[in-house]
Amino acid sequence: MGRAVPSVAAPKTREERLFSAAVLRRSFELQESRYQDGFRFVYEGVLRDLGLEEREVDEYLAAHRDEVEKVIGRRGASS
């Protein structure tokens, strides 16, 4: 039998990285304020790992808020 080759995920596109960061951010924004310190720590690490800046996520959210809201299950999101 041959050796199993571990699968490696394809690198995410910039759009996918922005979407992921935006979903994480909105999810935490909707939580109680007591989680904000932990969120900042996690969020800043995620941005660093994804090679993004907060400004980029702000701009992405401004343009794609409905998509992000829909994926996190917000009722007010457009269809």
mmCIF file of the N, C-alpha and C atoms, coordinates in Angstrom:
data_MODEL
# 
_entry.id   MODEL 
# 
loop_
_atom_site.group_PDB 
_atom_site.id 
_atom_site.type_symbol 
_atom_site.label_atom_id 
_atom_site.label_alt_id 
_atom_site.label_comp_id 
_atom_site.label_asym_id 
_atom_site.label_entity_id 
_atom_site.label_seq_id 
_atom_site.pdbx_PDB_ins_code 
_atom_site.Cartn_x 
_atom_site.Cartn_y 
_atom_site.Cartn_z 
_atom_site.occupancy 
_atom_site.B_iso_or_equiv 
_atom_site.pdbx_formal_charge 
_atom_site.auth_seq_id 
_atom_site.auth_comp_id 
_atom_site.auth_asym_id 
_atom_site.auth_atom_id 
_atom_site.pdbx_PDB_model_num 
ATOM 1   N N  . MET A 1 1  ? 0.825   -1.197 0.000  1.00 0.00 ? 1  MET A N  1 
ATOM 2   C CA . MET A 1 1  ? 0.000   0.000  0.000  1.00 0.00 ? 1  MET A CA 1 
ATOM 3   C C  . MET A 1 1  ? 0.864   1.253  0.000  1.00 0.00 ? 1  MET A C  1 
ATOM 4   N N  . GLY A 1 2  ? 0.412   2.269  -0.714 1.00 0.00 ? 2  GLY A N  1 
ATOM 5   C CA . GLY A 1 2  ? 1.143   3.529  -0.757 1.00 0.00 ? 2  GLY A CA 1 
ATOM 6   C C  . GLY A 1 2  ? 0.903   4.351  0.495  1.00 0.00 ? 2  GLY A C  1 
ATOM 7   N N  . ARG A 1 3  ? 1.781   5.273  0.699  1.00 0.00 ? 3  ARG A N  1 
ATOM 8   C CA . ARG A 1 3  ? 1.641   6.167  1.858  1.00 0.00 ? 3  ARG A CA 1 
ATOM 9   C C  . ARG A 1 3  ? 0.580   7.213  1.593  1.00 0.00 ? 3  ARG A C  1 
ATOM 10  N N  . ALA A 1 4  ? -0.166  7.503  2.610  1.00 0.00 ? 4  ALA A N  1 
ATOM 11  C CA . ALA A 1 4  ? -1.181  8.553  2.494  1.00 0.00 ? 4  ALA A CA 1 
ATOM 12  C C  . ALA A 1 4  ? -0.483  9.905  2.457  1.00 0.00 ? 4  ALA A C  1 
ATOM 13  N N  . VAL A 1 5  ? -0.894  10.718 1.542  1.00 0.00 ? 5  VAL A N  1 
ATOM 14  C CA . VAL A 1 5  ? -0.346  12.064 1.416  1.00 0.00 ? 5  VAL A CA 1 
ATOM 15  C C  . VAL A 1 5  ? -1.288  13.017 2.139  1.00 0.00 ? 5  VAL A C  1 
ATOM 16  N N  . PRO A 1 6  ? -0.758  13.754 3.122  1.00 0.00 ? 6  PRO A N  1 
ATOM 17  C CA . PRO A 1 6  ? -1.642  14.689 3.834  1.00 0.00 ? 6  PRO A CA 1 
ATOM 18  C C  . PRO A 1 6  ? -2.162  15.755 2.868  1.00 0.00 ? 6  PRO A C  1 
ATOM 19  N N  . SER A 1 7  ? -3.428  16.055 3.017  1.00 0.00 ? 7  SER A N  1 
ATOM 20  C CA . SER A 1 7  ? -3.998  17.083 2.160  1.00 0.00 ? 7  SER A CA 1 
ATOM 21  C C  . SER A 1 7  ? -3.679  18.455 2.729  1.00 0.00 ? 7  SER A C  1 
ATOM 22  N N  . VAL A 1 8  ? -3.407  19.361 1.856  1.00 0.00 ? 8  VAL A N  1 
ATOM 23  C CA . VAL A 1 8  ? -3.103  20.728 2.245  1.00 0.00 ? 8  VAL A CA 1 
ATOM 24  C C  . VAL A 1 8  ? -4.161  21.614 1.606  1.00 0.00 ? 8  VAL A C  1 
ATOM 25  N N  . ALA A 1 9  ? -4.776  22.434 2.422  1.00 0.00 ? 9  ALA A N  1 
ATOM 26  C CA . ALA A 1 9  ? -5.811  23.326 1.909  1.00 0.00 ? 9  ALA A CA 1 
ATOM 27  C C  . ALA A 1 9  ? -5.187  24.351 0.970  1.00 0.00 ? 9  ALA A C  1 
ATOM 28  N N  . ALA A 1 10 ? -5.909  24.662 -0.068 1.00 0.00 ? 10 ALA A N  1 
ATOM 29  C CA . ALA A 1 10 ? -5.457  25.701 -0.989 1.00 0.00 ? 10 ALA A CA 1 
ATOM 30  C C  . ALA A 1 10 ? -5.453  27.038 -0.260 1.00 0.00 ? 10 ALA A C  1 
ATOM 31  N N  . PRO A 1 11 ? -4.501  27.896 -0.579 1.00 0.00 ? 11 PRO A N  1 
ATOM 32  C CA . PRO A 1 11 ? -4.481  29.215 0.074  1.00 0.00 ? 11 PRO A CA 1 
ATOM 33  C C  . PRO A 1 11 ? -5.783  29.954 -0.203 1.00 0.00 ? 11 PRO A C  1 
ATOM 34  N N  . LYS A 1 12 ? -6.236  30.683 0.784  1.00 0.00 ? 12 LYS A N  1 
ATOM 35  C CA . LYS A 1 12 ? -7.467  31.456 0.620  1.00 0.00 ? 12 LYS A CA 1 
ATOM 36  C C  . LYS A 1 12 ? -7.187  32.710 -0.189 1.00 0.00 ? 12 LYS A C  1 
ATOM 37  N N  . THR A 1 13 ? -8.186  33.099 -0.950 1.00 0.00 ? 13 THR A N  1 
ATOM 38  C CA . THR A 1 13 ? -8.077  34.348 -1.699 1.00 0.00 ? 13 THR A CA 1 
ATOM 39  C C  . THR A 1 13 ? -8.195  35.524 -0.722 1.00 0.00 ? 13 THR A C  1 
ATOM 40  N N  . ARG A 1 14 ? -7.825  36.689 -1.178 1.00 0.00 ? 14 ARG A N  1 
ATOM 41  C CA . ARG A 1 14 ? -7.963  37.888 -0.336 1.00 0.00 ? 14 ARG A CA 1 
ATOM 42  C C  . ARG A 1 14 ? -9.425  38.086 0.054  1.00 0.00 ? 14 ARG A C  1 
ATOM 43  N N  . GLU A 1 15 ? -10.329 37.868 -0.897 1.00 0.00 ? 15 GLU A N  1 
ATOM 44  C CA . GLU A 1 15 ? -11.770 38.015 -0.630 1.00 0.00 ? 15 GLU A CA 1 
ATOM 45  C C  . GLU A 1 15 ? -12.217 37.047 0.469  1.00 0.00 ? 15 GLU A C  1 
ATOM 46  N N  . GLU A 1 16 ? -11.757 35.808 0.415  1.00 0.00 ? 16 GLU A N  1 
ATOM 47  C CA . GLU A 1 16 ? -12.110 34.808 1.435  1.00 0.00 ? 16 GLU A CA 1 
ATOM 48  C C  . GLU A 1 16 ? -11.540 35.189 2.806  1.00 0.00 ? 16 GLU A C  1 
ATOM 49  N N  . ARG A 1 17 ? -10.319 35.709 2.809  1.00 0.00 ? 17 ARG A N  1 
ATOM 50  C CA . ARG A 1 17 ? -9.715  36.135 4.079  1.00 0.00 ? 17 ARG A CA 1 
ATOM 51  C C  . ARG A 1 17 ? -10.490 37.310 4.676  1.00 0.00 ? 17 ARG A C  1 
ATOM 52  N N  . LEU A 1 18 ? -10.880 38.272 3.833  1.00 0.00 ? 18 LEU A N  1 
ATOM 53  C CA . LEU A 1 18 ? -11.659 39.418 4.304  1.00 0.00 ? 18 LEU A CA 1 
ATOM 54  C C  . LEU A 1 18 ? -13.017 38.965 4.843  1.00 0.00 ? 18 LEU A C  1 
ATOM 55  N N  . PHE A 1 19 ? -13.663 38.066 4.135  1.00 0.00 ? 19 PHE A N  1 
ATOM 56  C CA . PHE A 1 19 ? -14.965 37.557 4.568  1.00 0.00 ? 19 PHE A CA 1 
ATOM 57  C C  . PHE A 1 19 ? -14.838 36.873 5.928  1.00 0.00 ? 19 PHE A C  1 
ATOM 58  N N  . SER A 1 20 ? -13.825 36.032 6.092  1.00 0.00 ? 20 SER A N  1 
ATOM 59  C CA . SER A 1 20 ? -13.614 35.332 7.362  1.00 0.00 ? 20 SER A CA 1 
ATOM 60  C C  . SER A 1 20 ? -13.399 36.311 8.513  1.00 0.00 ? 20 SER A C  1 
ATOM 61  N N  . ALA A 1 21 ? -12.560 37.309 8.290  1.00 0.00 ? 21 ALA A N  1 
ATOM 62  C CA . ALA A 1 21 ? -12.291 38.304 9.328  1.00 0.00 ? 21 ALA A CA 1 
ATOM 63  C C  . ALA A 1 21 ? -13.548 39.111 9.650  1.00 0.00 ? 21 ALA A C  1 
ATOM 64  N N  . ALA A 1 22 ? -14.328 39.439 8.628  1.00 0.00 ? 22 ALA A N  1 
ATOM 65  C CA . ALA A 1 22 ? -15.562 40.207 8.838  1.00 0.00 ? 22 ALA A CA 1 
ATOM 66  C C  . ALA A 1 22 ? -16.583 39.401 9.634  1.00 0.00 ? 22 ALA A C  1 
ATOM 67  N N  . VAL A 1 23 ? -16.701 38.118 9.347  1.00 0.00 ? 23 VAL A N  1 
ATOM 68  C CA . VAL A 1 23 ? -17.630 37.258 10.095 1.00 0.00 ? 23 VAL A CA 1 
ATOM 69  C C  . VAL A 1 23 ? -17.191 37.162 11.557 1.00 0.00 ? 23 VAL A C  1 
ATOM 70  N N  . LEU A 1 24 ? -15.905 36.967 11.777 1.00 0.00 ? 24 LEU A N  1 
ATOM 71  C CA . LEU A 1 24 ? -15.398 36.901 13.150 1.00 0.00 ? 24 LEU A CA 1 
ATOM 72  C C  . LEU A 1 24 ? -15.702 38.200 13.890 1.00 0.00 ? 24 LEU A C  1 
ATOM 73  N N  . ARG A 1 25 ? -15.408 39.306 13.254 1.00 0.00 ? 25 ARG A N  1 
ATOM 74  C CA . ARG A 1 25 ? -15.629 40.608 13.903 1.00 0.00 ? 25 ARG A CA 1 
ATOM 75  C C  . ARG A 1 25 ? -17.094 40.838 14.243 1.00 0.00 ? 25 ARG A C  1 
ATOM 76  N N  . ARG A 1 26 ? -17.989 40.624 13.271 1.00 0.00 ? 26 ARG A N  1 
ATOM 77  C CA . ARG A 1 26 ? -19.421 40.844 13.535 1.00 0.00 ? 26 ARG A CA 1 
ATOM 78  C C  . ARG A 1 26 ? -19.940 39.890 14.603 1.00 0.00 ? 26 ARG A C  1 
ATOM 79  N N  . SER A 1 27 ? -19.460 38.670 14.604 1.00 0.00 ? 27 SER A N  1 
ATOM 80  C CA . SER A 1 27 ? -19.881 37.703 15.624 1.00 0.00 ? 27 SER A CA 1 
ATOM 81  C C  . SER A 1 27 ? -19.535 38.214 17.017 1.00 0.00 ? 27 SER A C  1 
ATOM 82  N N  . PHE A 1 28 ? -18.330 38.729 17.173 1.00 0.00 ? 28 PHE A N  1 
ATOM 83  C CA . PHE A 1 28 ? -17.929 39.249 18.477 1.00 0.00 ? 28 PHE A CA 1 
ATOM 84  C C  . PHE A 1 28 ? -18.631 40.558 18.811 1.00 0.00 ? 28 PHE A C  1 
ATOM 85  N N  . GLU A 1 29 ? -18.889 41.391 17.812 1.00 0.00 ? 29 GLU A N  1 
ATOM 86  C CA . GLU A 1 29 ? -19.599 42.648 18.069 1.00 0.00 ? 29 GLU A CA 1 
ATOM 87  C C  . GLU A 1 29 ? -20.993 42.385 18.636 1.00 0.00 ? 29 GLU A C  1 
ATOM 88  N N  . LEU A 1 30 ? -21.574 41.278 18.297 1.00 0.00 ? 30 LEU A N  1 
ATOM 89  C CA . LEU A 1 30 ? -22.923 40.941 18.750 1.00 0.00 ? 30 LEU A CA 1 
ATOM 90  C C  . LEU A 1 30 ? -22.934 40.262 20.112 1.00 0.00 ? 30 LEU A C  1 
ATOM 91  N N  . GLN A 1 31 ? -21.767 39.983 20.665 1.00 0.00 ? 31 GLN A N  1 
ATOM 92  C CA . GLN A 1 31 ? -21.669 39.354 21.979 1.00 0.00 ? 31 GLN A CA 1 
ATOM 93  C C  . GLN A 1 31 ? -21.699 40.420 23.072 1.00 0.00 ? 31 GLN A C  1 
ATOM 94  N N  . GLU A 1 32 ? -21.806 39.947 24.290 1.00 0.00 ? 32 GLU A N  1 
ATOM 95  C CA . GLU A 1 32 ? -21.778 40.859 25.438 1.00 0.00 ? 32 GLU A CA 1 
ATOM 96  C C  . GLU A 1 32 ? -20.428 41.561 25.514 1.00 0.00 ? 32 GLU A C  1 
ATOM 97  N N  . SER A 1 33 ? -20.417 42.765 26.041 1.00 0.00 ? 33 SER A N  1 
ATOM 98  C CA . SER A 1 33 ? -19.198 43.573 26.092 1.00 0.00 ? 33 SER A CA 1 
ATOM 99  C C  . SER A 1 33 ? -18.103 42.952 26.950 1.00 0.00 ? 33 SER A C  1 
ATOM 100 N N  . ARG A 1 34 ? -18.439 42.045 27.842 1.00 0.00 ? 34 ARG A N  1 
ATOM 101 C CA . ARG A 1 34 ? -17.413 41.440 28.697 1.00 0.00 ? 34 ARG A CA 1 
ATOM 102 C C  . ARG A 1 34 ? -16.402 40.615 27.901 1.00 0.00 ? 34 ARG A C  1 
ATOM 103 N N  . TYR A 1 35 ? -16.722 40.288 26.655 1.00 0.00 ? 35 TYR A N  1 
ATOM 104 C CA . TYR A 1 35 ? -15.814 39.498 25.817 1.00 0.00 ? 35 TYR A CA 1 
ATOM 105 C C  . TYR A 1 35 ? -14.897 40.358 24.956 1.00 0.00 ? 35 TYR A C  1 
ATOM 106 N N  . GLN A 1 36 ? -15.028 41.670 25.030 1.00 0.00 ? 36 GLN A N  1 
ATOM 107 C CA . GLN A 1 36 ? -14.303 42.553 24.114 1.00 0.00 ? 36 GLN A CA 1 
ATOM 108 C C  . GLN A 1 36 ? -12.785 42.471 24.240 1.00 0.00 ? 36 GLN A C  1 
ATOM 109 N N  . ASP A 1 37 ? -12.253 42.366 25.454 1.00 0.00 ? 37 ASP A N  1 
ATOM 110 C CA . ASP A 1 37 ? -10.801 42.287 25.609 1.00 0.00 ? 37 ASP A CA 1 
ATOM 111 C C  . ASP A 1 37 ? -10.257 41.026 24.951 1.00 0.00 ? 37 ASP A C  1 
ATOM 112 N N  . GLY A 1 38 ? -10.924 39.914 25.179 1.00 0.00 ? 38 GLY A N  1 
ATOM 113 C CA . GLY A 1 38 ? -10.512 38.660 24.554 1.00 0.00 ? 38 GLY A CA 1 
ATOM 114 C C  . GLY A 1 38 ? -10.649 38.727 23.045 1.00 0.00 ? 38 GLY A C  1 
ATOM 115 N N  . PHE A 1 39 ? -11.715 39.374 22.594 1.00 0.00 ? 39 PHE A N  1 
ATOM 116 C CA . PHE A 1 39 ? -11.922 39.522 21.156 1.00 0.00 ? 39 PHE A CA 1 
ATOM 117 C C  . PHE A 1 39 ? -10.770 40.271 20.512 1.00 0.00 ? 39 PHE A C  1 
ATOM 118 N N  . ARG A 1 40 ? -10.379 41.394 21.090 1.00 0.00 ? 40 ARG A N  1 
ATOM 119 C CA . ARG A 1 40 ? -9.303  42.206 20.499 1.00 0.00 ? 40 ARG A CA 1 
ATOM 120 C C  . ARG A 1 40 ? -8.044  41.369 20.340 1.00 0.00 ? 40 ARG A C  1 
ATOM 121 N N  . PHE A 1 41 ? -7.728  40.589 21.353 1.00 0.00 ? 41 PHE A N  1 
ATOM 122 C CA . PHE A 1 41 ? -6.534  39.747 21.303 1.00 0.00 ? 41 PHE A CA 1 
ATOM 123 C C  . PHE A 1 41 ? -6.637  38.746 20.151 1.00 0.00 ? 41 PHE A C  1 
ATOM 124 N N  . VAL A 1 42 ? -7.765  38.047 20.069 1.00 0.00 ? 42 VAL A N  1 
ATOM 125 C CA . VAL A 1 42 ? -7.972  37.047 19.018 1.00 0.00 ? 42 VAL A CA 1 
ATOM 126 C C  . VAL A 1 42 ? -8.022  37.716 17.644 1.00 0.00 ? 42 VAL A C  1 
ATOM 127 N N  . TYR A 1 43 ? -8.787  38.767 17.536 1.00 0.00 ? 43 TYR A N  1 
ATOM 128 C CA . TYR A 1 43 ? -8.986  39.448 16.256 1.00 0.00 ? 43 TYR A CA 1 
ATOM 129 C C  . TYR A 1 43 ? -7.671  39.980 15.688 1.00 0.00 ? 43 TYR A C  1 
ATOM 130 N N  . GLU A 1 44 ? -6.870  40.618 16.521 1.00 0.00 ? 44 GLU A N  1 
ATOM 131 C CA . GLU A 1 44 ? -5.589  41.145 16.054 1.00 0.00 ? 44 GLU A CA 1 
ATOM 132 C C  . GLU A 1 44 ? -4.682  40.020 15.573 1.00 0.00 ? 44 GLU A C  1 
ATOM 133 N N  . GLY A 1 45 ? -4.716  38.874 16.251 1.00 0.00 ? 45 GLY A N  1 
ATOM 134 C CA . GLY A 1 45 ? -3.934  37.719 15.812 1.00 0.00 ? 45 GLY A CA 1 
ATOM 135 C C  . GLY A 1 45 ? -4.432  37.168 14.489 1.00 0.00 ? 45 GLY A C  1 
ATOM 136 N N  . VAL A 1 46 ? -5.743  37.131 14.326 1.00 0.00 ? 46 VAL A N  1 
ATOM 137 C CA . VAL A 1 46 ? -6.333  36.638 13.070 1.00 0.00 ? 46 VAL A CA 1 
ATOM 138 C C  . VAL A 1 46 ? -5.951  37.566 11.921 1.00 0.00 ? 46 VAL A C  1 
ATOM 139 N N  . LEU A 1 47 ? -6.063  38.870 12.141 1.00 0.00 ? 47 LEU A N  1 
ATOM 140 C CA . LEU A 1 47 ? -5.679  39.822 11.094 1.00 0.00 ? 47 LEU A CA 1 
ATOM 141 C C  . LEU A 1 47 ? -4.214  39.626 10.705 1.00 0.00 ? 47 LEU A C  1 
ATOM 142 N N  . ARG A 1 48 ? -3.365  39.471 11.690 1.00 0.00 ? 48 ARG A N  1 
ATOM 143 C CA . ARG A 1 48 ? -1.936  39.261 11.434 1.00 0.00 ? 48 ARG A CA 1 
ATOM 144 C C  . ARG A 1 48 ? -1.733  37.973 10.627 1.00 0.00 ? 48 ARG A C  1 
ATOM 145 N N  . ASP A 1 49 ? -2.389  36.885 11.062 1.00 0.00 ? 49 ASP A N  1 
ATOM 146 C CA . ASP A 1 49 ? -2.251  35.596 10.368 1.00 0.00 ? 49 ASP A CA 1 
ATOM 147 C C  . ASP A 1 49 ? -2.770  35.657 8.937  1.00 0.00 ? 49 ASP A C  1 
ATOM 148 N N  . LEU A 1 50 ? -3.824  36.425 8.719  1.00 0.00 ? 50 LEU A N  1 
ATOM 149 C CA . LEU A 1 50 ? -4.418  36.530 7.387  1.00 0.00 ? 50 LEU A CA 1 
ATOM 150 C C  . LEU A 1 50 ? -3.755  37.600 6.515  1.00 0.00 ? 50 LEU A C  1 
ATOM 151 N N  . GLY A 1 51 ? -2.852  38.360 7.105  1.00 0.00 ? 51 GLY A N  1 
ATOM 152 C CA . GLY A 1 51 ? -2.174  39.412 6.348  1.00 0.00 ? 51 GLY A CA 1 
ATOM 153 C C  . GLY A 1 51 ? -3.084  40.565 5.999  1.00 0.00 ? 51 GLY A C  1 
ATOM 154 N N  . LEU A 1 52 ? -3.999  40.894 6.919  1.00 0.00 ? 52 LEU A N  1 
ATOM 155 C CA . LEU A 1 52 ? -4.971  41.967 6.678  1.00 0.00 ? 52 LEU A CA 1 
ATOM 156 C C  . LEU A 1 52 ? -4.805  43.074 7.706  1.00 0.00 ? 52 LEU A C  1 
ATOM 157 N N  . GLU A 1 53 ? -5.341  44.243 7.362  1.00 0.00 ? 53 GLU A N  1 
ATOM 158 C CA . GLU A 1 53 ? -5.395  45.361 8.300  1.00 0.00 ? 53 GLU A CA 1 
ATOM 159 C C  . GLU A 1 53 ? -6.850  45.623 8.646  1.00 0.00 ? 53 GLU A C  1 
ATOM 160 N N  . GLU A 1 54 ? -7.078  46.155 9.828  1.00 0.00 ? 54 GLU A N  1 
ATOM 161 C CA . GLU A 1 54 ? -8.443  46.421 10.283 1.00 0.00 ? 54 GLU A CA 1 
ATOM 162 C C  . GLU A 1 54 ? -9.197  47.334 9.313  1.00 0.00 ? 54 GLU A C  1 
ATOM 163 N N  . ARG A 1 55 ? -8.509  48.303 8.748  1.00 0.00 ? 55 ARG A N  1 
ATOM 164 C CA . ARG A 1 55 ? -9.121  49.216 7.778  1.00 0.00 ? 55 ARG A CA 1 
ATOM 165 C C  . ARG A 1 55 ? -9.708  48.442 6.600  1.00 0.00 ? 55 ARG A C  1 
ATOM 166 N N  . GLU A 1 56 ? -9.000  47.418 6.146  1.00 0.00 ? 56 GLU A N  1 
ATOM 167 C CA . GLU A 1 56 ? -9.489  46.611 5.026  1.00 0.00 ? 56 GLU A CA 1 
ATOM 168 C C  . GLU A 1 56 ? -10.783 45.881 5.393  1.00 0.00 ? 56 GLU A C  1 
ATOM 169 N N  . VAL A 1 57 ? -10.842 45.379 6.624  1.00 0.00 ? 57 VAL A N  1 
ATOM 170 C CA . VAL A 1 57 ? -12.044 44.683 7.080  1.00 0.00 ? 57 VAL A CA 1 
ATOM 171 C C  . VAL A 1 57 ? -13.192 45.677 7.219  1.00 0.00 ? 57 VAL A C  1 
ATOM 172 N N  . ASP A 1 58 ? -12.906 46.882 7.715  1.00 0.00 ? 58 ASP A N  1 
ATOM 173 C CA . ASP A 1 58 ? -13.931 47.932 7.799  1.00 0.00 ? 58 ASP A CA 1 
ATOM 174 C C  . ASP A 1 58 ? -14.534 48.200 6.425  1.00 0.00 ? 58 ASP A C  1 
ATOM 175 N N  . GLU A 1 59 ? -13.673 48.356 5.433  1.00 0.00 ? 59 GLU A N  1 
ATOM 176 C CA . GLU A 1 59 ? -14.133 48.635 4.075  1.00 0.00 ? 59 GLU A CA 1 
ATOM 177 C C  . GLU A 1 59 ? -14.931 47.454 3.521  1.00 0.00 ? 59 GLU A C  1 
ATOM 178 N N  . TYR A 1 60 ? -14.461 46.246 3.779  1.00 0.00 ? 60 TYR A N  1 
ATOM 179 C CA . TYR A 1 60 ? -15.164 45.054 3.306  1.00 0.00 ? 60 TYR A CA 1 
ATOM 180 C C  . TYR A 1 60 ? -16.553 44.982 3.935  1.00 0.00 ? 60 TYR A C  1 
ATOM 181 N N  . LEU A 1 61 ? -16.629 45.214 5.246  1.00 0.00 ? 61 LEU A N  1 
ATOM 182 C CA . LEU A 1 61 ? -17.921 45.179 5.933  1.00 0.00 ? 61 LEU A CA 1 
ATOM 183 C C  . LEU A 1 61 ? -18.882 46.229 5.386  1.00 0.00 ? 61 LEU A C  1 
ATOM 184 N N  . ALA A 1 62 ? -18.357 47.398 5.084  1.00 0.00 ? 62 ALA A N  1 
ATOM 185 C CA . ALA A 1 62 ? -19.211 48.455 4.537  1.00 0.00 ? 62 ALA A CA 1 
ATOM 186 C C  . ALA A 1 62 ? -19.843 48.026 3.209  1.00 0.00 ? 62 ALA A C  1 
ATOM 187 N N  . ALA A 1 63 ? -19.109 47.269 2.430  1.00 0.00 ? 63 ALA A N  1 
ATOM 188 C CA . ALA A 1 63 ? -19.598 46.861 1.116  1.00 0.00 ? 63 ALA A CA 1 
ATOM 189 C C  . ALA A 1 63 ? -20.357 45.529 1.116  1.00 0.00 ? 63 ALA A C  1 
ATOM 190 N N  . HIS A 1 64 ? -20.145 44.689 2.154  1.00 0.00 ? 64 HIS A N  1 
ATOM 191 C CA . HIS A 1 64 ? -20.695 43.331 2.142  1.00 0.00 ? 64 HIS A CA 1 
ATOM 192 C C  . HIS A 1 64 ? -21.430 42.964 3.430  1.00 0.00 ? 64 HIS A C  1 
ATOM 193 N N  . ARG A 1 65 ? -21.953 43.957 4.125  1.00 0.00 ? 65 ARG A N  1 
ATOM 194 C CA . ARG A 1 65 ? -22.584 43.704 5.424  1.00 0.00 ? 65 ARG A CA 1 
ATOM 195 C C  . ARG A 1 65 ? -23.720 42.680 5.333  1.00 0.00 ? 65 ARG A C  1 
ATOM 196 N N  . ASP A 1 66 ? -24.555 42.769 4.321  1.00 0.00 ? 66 ASP A N  1 
ATOM 197 C CA . ASP A 1 66 ? -25.681 41.831 4.202  1.00 0.00 ? 66 ASP A CA 1 
ATOM 198 C C  . ASP A 1 66 ? -25.209 40.379 4.105  1.00 0.00 ? 66 ASP A C  1 
ATOM 199 N N  . GLU A 1 67 ? -24.164 40.143 3.317  1.00 0.00 ? 67 GLU A N  1 
ATOM 200 C CA . GLU A 1 67 ? -23.630 38.773 3.188  1.00 0.00 ? 67 GLU A CA 1 
ATOM 201 C C  . GLU A 1 67 ? -23.117 38.261 4.525  1.00 0.00 ? 67 GLU A C  1 
ATOM 202 N N  . VAL A 1 68 ? -22.402 39.118 5.238  1.00 0.00 ? 68 VAL A N  1 
ATOM 203 C CA . VAL A 1 68 ? -21.839 38.734 6.532  1.00 0.00 ? 68 VAL A CA 1 
ATOM 204 C C  . VAL A 1 68 ? -22.955 38.484 7.535  1.00 0.00 ? 68 VAL A C  1 
ATOM 205 N N  . GLU A 1 69 ? -23.924 39.367 7.584  1.00 0.00 ? 69 GLU A N  1 
ATOM 206 C CA . GLU A 1 69 ? -25.047 39.213 8.511  1.00 0.00 ? 69 GLU A CA 1 
ATOM 207 C C  . GLU A 1 69 ? -25.812 37.920 8.222  1.00 0.00 ? 69 GLU A C  1 
ATOM 208 N N  . LYS A 1 70 ? -25.970 37.611 6.963  1.00 0.00 ? 70 LYS A N  1 
ATOM 209 C CA . LYS A 1 70 ? -26.703 36.404 6.587  1.00 0.00 ? 70 LYS A CA 1 
ATOM 210 C C  . LYS A 1 70 ? -25.985 35.151 7.080  1.00 0.00 ? 70 LYS A C  1 
ATOM 211 N N  . VAL A 1 71 ? -24.681 35.103 6.927  1.00 0.00 ? 71 VAL A N  1 
ATOM 212 C CA . VAL A 1 71 ? -23.937 33.900 7.305  1.00 0.00 ? 71 VAL A CA 1 
ATOM 213 C C  . VAL A 1 71 ? -23.896 33.711 8.818  1.00 0.00 ? 71 VAL A C  1 
ATOM 214 N N  . ILE A 1 72 ? -24.012 34.780 9.588  1.00 0.00 ? 72 ILE A N  1 
ATOM 215 C CA . ILE A 1 72 ? -24.038 34.612 11.041 1.00 0.00 ? 72 ILE A CA 1 
ATOM 216 C C  . ILE A 1 72 ? -25.448 34.495 11.585 1.00 0.00 ? 72 ILE A C  1 
ATOM 217 N N  . GLY A 1 73 ? -26.421 34.488 10.669 1.00 0.00 ? 73 GLY A N  1 
ATOM 218 C CA . GLY A 1 73 ? -27.798 34.217 11.070 1.00 0.00 ? 73 GLY A CA 1 
ATOM 219 C C  . GLY A 1 73 ? -28.580 35.393 11.590 1.00 0.00 ? 73 GLY A C  1 
ATOM 220 N N  . ARG A 1 74 ? -28.176 36.590 11.219 1.00 0.00 ? 74 ARG A N  1 
ATOM 221 C CA . ARG A 1 74 ? -28.928 37.782 11.612 1.00 0.00 ? 74 ARG A CA 1 
ATOM 222 C C  . ARG A 1 74 ? -30.221 37.843 10.814 1.00 0.00 ? 74 ARG A C  1 
ATOM 223 N N  . ARG A 1 75 ? -31.326 38.005 11.491 1.00 0.00 ? 75 ARG A N  1 
ATOM 224 C CA . ARG A 1 75 ? -32.642 37.973 10.841 1.00 0.00 ? 75 ARG A CA 1 
ATOM 225 C C  . ARG A 1 75 ? -32.861 39.138 9.880  1.00 0.00 ? 75 ARG A C  1 
ATOM 226 N N  . GLY A 1 76 ? -32.266 40.276 10.148 1.00 0.00 ? 76 GLY A N  1 
ATOM 227 C CA . GLY A 1 76 ? -32.516 41.454 9.324  1.00 0.00 ? 76 GLY A CA 1 
ATOM 228 C C  . GLY A 1 76 ? -31.779 41.473 8.002  1.00 0.00 ? 76 GLY A C  1 
ATOM 229 N N  . ALA A 1 77 ? -30.945 40.463 7.761  1.00 0.00 ? 77 ALA A N  1 
ATOM 230 C CA . ALA A 1 77 ? -30.170 40.447 6.515  1.00 0.00 ? 77 ALA A CA 1 
ATOM 231 C C  . ALA A 1 77 ? -31.083 40.281 5.319  1.00 0.00 ? 77 ALA A C  1 
ATOM 232 N N  . SER A 1 78 ? -30.734 40.955 4.234  1.00 0.00 ? 78 SER A N  1 
ATOM 233 C CA . SER A 1 78 ? -31.518 40.856 2.992  1.00 0.00 ? 78 SER A CA 1 
ATOM 234 C C  . SER A 1 78 ? -31.359 39.488 2.374  1.00 0.00 ? 78 SER A C  1 
ATOM 235 N N  . SER A 1 79 ? -32.339 39.070 1.577  1.00 0.00 ? 79 SER A N  1 
ATOM 236 C CA . SER A 1 79 ? -32.241 37.783 0.874  1.00 0.00 ? 79 SER A CA 1 
ATOM 237 C C  . SER A 1 79 ? -31.449 37.917 -0.386 1.00 0.00 ? 79 SER A C  1 
# 
